[in-house]
């Protein structure tokens, strides 16, 4: 019966991708098109005449294809351990088992081997998805992964771009507060005599004001210093629309009060004309209206709006409550369901986080929850059979092979 189901699934996939008229390529296969990266790059990686999700290999092996899951009865959803290990496409979305997003969110299914410090720091693509260590989403967001943040003495001095943002060690802004990366402050002295003193980021004279925020600089008797500070102003139409933090105060253009609260009507008109994402219509249209890369309720201007109607709308669709983080539905439509969605698994609300983590709390609390014979997070796995109990460094009550360790 299982073989028949698989055959039917394959037949349906071939029909969906128009592969009945497939012609074998005359050239040798040059690569593989069977992971998320190669199935979403717009390239025919294996030179078989089919690109990305048109390729049957992608259809079955990549999570990038078939993301639009049909509205099926709960009994056919592919989001339980039995259905995620039966090699059958139970929900008929073109993906089965670890290829299905609903399964990859269940850590006990062991779909990924790249979610621990050891596997996220070994230079190997352990789960074969084309991404290595902290370049892998599962590492950067792993529950117990600490090597992918760049804000500690260890990660700010290991010569690696741990958070995969393009900056390494002390060149990364996340390392700014690490003592080894902090610039050596100058000896206390005057401020305002040179441009260097007024642009070094230090309060040289210890009066509580730094650089051009100090009258000793902005009103310096040294002409070139006063001119330098005057040139940093962000209060003209040109300076408020150039995309730069001209006055070096950390705020750019209309995000800076010197622009948004300007006395120049032309500047005010410009700031008012910029696209916004703050009305109910703008927060529910599926468009990134203000161009900040966050759409609708994923944008704080919507989810933290002063408009009760907008807040109410966002509360209805966001996946931020215990109920919505355990209903098997992708409530916010971001492609991740329940605890596979970081708005659930990494929630600051203990009630929500508790739905996704059996070993939640202090060392004492975690060990208690992982040995009480209760499925505290309601995921179907009890105590040490739960992935996070067996791998949480705080838990010491789980002996023997850990979940997925023997695989």
Secondary structure as the mmCIF struct_conf table of DSSP 4:
data_model
#
loop_
_struct_conf.conf_type_id
_struct_conf.id
_struct_conf.beg_label_comp_id
_struct_conf.beg_label_asym_id
_struct_conf.beg_label_seq_id
_struct_conf.end_label_comp_id
_struct_conf.end_label_asym_id
_struct_conf.end_label_seq_id
HELX_RH_AL_P HELX_RH_AL_P1 UNK A 2 UNK A 16
TURN_TY1_P TURN_TY1_P1 UNK A 17 UNK A 18
HELX_RH_3T_P HELX_RH_3T_P1 UNK A 19 UNK A 21
BEND BEND1 UNK A 26 UNK A 27
HELX_LH_PP_P HELX_LH_PP_P1 UNK A 28 UNK A 29
BEND BEND2 UNK A 31 UNK A 31
BEND BEND3 UNK A 35 UNK A 35
TURN_TY1_P TURN_TY1_P2 UNK A 36 UNK A 39
BEND BEND4 UNK A 40 UNK A 43
TURN_TY1_P TURN_TY1_P3 UNK A 45 UNK A 46
BEND BEND5 UNK A 48 UNK A 49
HELX_RH_3T_P HELX_RH_3T_P2 UNK A 52 UNK A 54
BEND BEND6 UNK A 55 UNK A 55
HELX_RH_AL_P HELX_RH_AL_P2 UNK A 56 UNK A 61
TURN_TY1_P TURN_TY1_P4 UNK A 63 UNK A 64
BEND BEND7 UNK A 65 UNK A 65
BEND BEND8 UNK A 68 UNK A 68
HELX_RH_3T_P HELX_RH_3T_P3 UNK A 74 UNK A 76
BEND BEND9 UNK A 78 UNK A 78
BEND BEND10 UNK A 80 UNK A 80
TURN_TY1_P TURN_TY1_P5 UNK A 81 UNK A 84
BEND BEND11 UNK A 85 UNK A 88
TURN_TY1_P TURN_TY1_P6 UNK A 90 UNK A 91
BEND BEND12 UNK A 93 UNK A 94
HELX_RH_3T_P HELX_RH_3T_P4 UNK A 97 UNK A 99
BEND BEND13 UNK A 100 UNK A 100
HELX_RH_AL_P HELX_RH_AL_P3 UNK A 101 UNK A 104
TURN_TY1_P TURN_TY1_P7 UNK A 105 UNK A 105
HELX_RH_3T_P HELX_RH_3T_P5 UNK A 107 UNK A 109
BEND BEND14 UNK A 113 UNK A 113
BEND BEND15 UNK A 116 UNK A 116
TURN_TY1_P TURN_TY1_P8 UNK A 117 UNK A 120
BEND BEND16 UNK A 121 UNK A 124
TURN_TY1_P TURN_TY1_P9 UNK A 126 UNK A 127
BEND BEND17 UNK A 129 UNK A 130
HELX_RH_3T_P HELX_RH_3T_P6 UNK A 133 UNK A 135
BEND BEND18 UNK A 136 UNK A 136
HELX_RH_AL_P HELX_RH_AL_P4 UNK A 137 UNK A 140
TURN_TY1_P TURN_TY1_P10 UNK A 141 UNK A 141
TURN_TY1_P TURN_TY1_P11 UNK A 143 UNK A 144
TURN_TY1_P TURN_TY1_P12 UNK A 147 UNK A 148
BEND BEND19 UNK A 152 UNK A 152
TURN_TY1_P TURN_TY1_P13 UNK A 153 UNK A 156
BEND BEND20 UNK A 157 UNK A 160
TURN_TY1_P TURN_TY1_P14 UNK A 162 UNK A 163
BEND BEND21 UNK A 165 UNK A 166
HELX_RH_3T_P HELX_RH_3T_P7 UNK A 169 UNK A 171
BEND BEND22 UNK A 172 UNK A 172
HELX_RH_3T_P HELX_RH_3T_P8 UNK A 173 UNK A 175
TURN_TY1_P TURN_TY1_P15 UNK A 176 UNK A 177
BEND BEND23 UNK A 178 UNK A 178
HELX_RH_3T_P HELX_RH_3T_P9 UNK A 179 UNK A 181
BEND BEND24 UNK A 182 UNK A 182
HELX_LH_PP_P HELX_LH_PP_P2 UNK A 183 UNK A 187
BEND BEND25 UNK A 188 UNK A 188
BEND BEND26 UNK A 191 UNK A 194
TURN_TY1_P TURN_TY1_P16 UNK A 195 UNK A 198
BEND BEND27 UNK A 199 UNK A 202
TURN_TY1_P TURN_TY1_P17 UNK A 204 UNK A 205
BEND BEND28 UNK A 206 UNK A 208
HELX_RH_3T_P HELX_RH_3T_P10 UNK A 211 UNK A 213
BEND BEND29 UNK A 214 UNK A 214
HELX_RH_AL_P HELX_RH_AL_P5 UNK A 215 UNK A 218
TURN_TY1_P TURN_TY1_P18 UNK A 219 UNK A 219
BEND BEND30 UNK A 221 UNK A 222
HELX_RH_AL_P HELX_RH_AL_P6 UNK A 223 UNK A 230
TURN_TY1_P TURN_TY1_P19 UNK A 231 UNK A 232
BEND BEND31 UNK A 236 UNK A 236
TURN_TY1_P TURN_TY1_P20 UNK A 237 UNK A 240
BEND BEND32 UNK A 241 UNK A 244
TURN_TY1_P TURN_TY1_P21 UNK A 246 UNK A 247
BEND BEND33 UNK A 249 UNK A 250
HELX_RH_3T_P HELX_RH_3T_P11 UNK A 253 UNK A 255
BEND BEND34 UNK A 256 UNK A 256
HELX_RH_AL_P HELX_RH_AL_P7 UNK A 257 UNK A 260
TURN_TY1_P TURN_TY1_P22 UNK A 261 UNK A 261
BEND BEND35 UNK A 263 UNK A 263
HELX_RH_AL_P HELX_RH_AL_P8 UNK A 265 UNK A 273
BEND BEND36 UNK A 274 UNK A 274
BEND BEND37 UNK A 279 UNK A 279
TURN_TY1_P TURN_TY1_P23 UNK A 280 UNK A 281
HELX_RH_3T_P HELX_RH_3T_P12 UNK A 282 UNK A 284
BEND BEND38 UNK A 285 UNK A 287
TURN_TY1_P TURN_TY1_P24 UNK A 289 UNK A 290
BEND BEND39 UNK A 291 UNK A 293
HELX_RH_3T_P HELX_RH_3T_P13 UNK A 296 UNK A 298
BEND BEND40 UNK A 299 UNK A 299
HELX_RH_AL_P HELX_RH_AL_P9 UNK A 300 UNK A 303
TURN_TY1_P TURN_TY1_P25 UNK A 304 UNK A 304
BEND BEND41 UNK A 306 UNK A 306
HELX_RH_AL_P HELX_RH_AL_P10 UNK A 308 UNK A 317
BEND BEND42 UNK A 318 UNK A 319
BEND BEND43 UNK A 321 UNK A 321
TURN_TY1_P TURN_TY1_P26 UNK A 322 UNK A 325
BEND BEND44 UNK A 326 UNK A 329
TURN_TY1_P TURN_TY1_P27 UNK A 331 UNK A 332
BEND BEND45 UNK A 334 UNK A 335
HELX_RH_3T_P HELX_RH_3T_P14 UNK A 338 UNK A 340
BEND BEND46 UNK A 341 UNK A 341
HELX_RH_AL_P HELX_RH_AL_P11 UNK A 342 UNK A 345
TURN_TY1_P TURN_TY1_P28 UNK A 346 UNK A 346
BEND BEND47 UNK A 348 UNK A 349
HELX_RH_AL_P HELX_RH_AL_P12 UNK A 350 UNK A 356
TURN_TY1_P TURN_TY1_P29 UNK A 358 UNK A 359
BEND BEND48 UNK A 361 UNK A 362
HELX_RH_AL_P HELX_RH_AL_P13 UNK A 363 UNK A 369
TURN_TY1_P TURN_TY1_P30 UNK A 370 UNK A 371
BEND BEND49 UNK A 372 UNK A 374
TURN_TY1_P TURN_TY1_P31 UNK A 376 UNK A 377
BEND BEND50 UNK A 379 UNK A 380
HELX_RH_3T_P HELX_RH_3T_P15 UNK A 383 UNK A 385
BEND BEND51 UNK A 386 UNK A 386
HELX_RH_AL_P HELX_RH_AL_P14 UNK A 387 UNK A 391
TURN_TY1_P TURN_TY1_P32 UNK A 393 UNK A 394
BEND BEND52 UNK A 397 UNK A 397
BEND BEND53 UNK A 400 UNK A 401
HELX_LH_PP_P HELX_LH_PP_P3 UNK A 402 UNK A 402
TURN_TY1_P TURN_TY1_P33 UNK A 403 UNK A 406
#
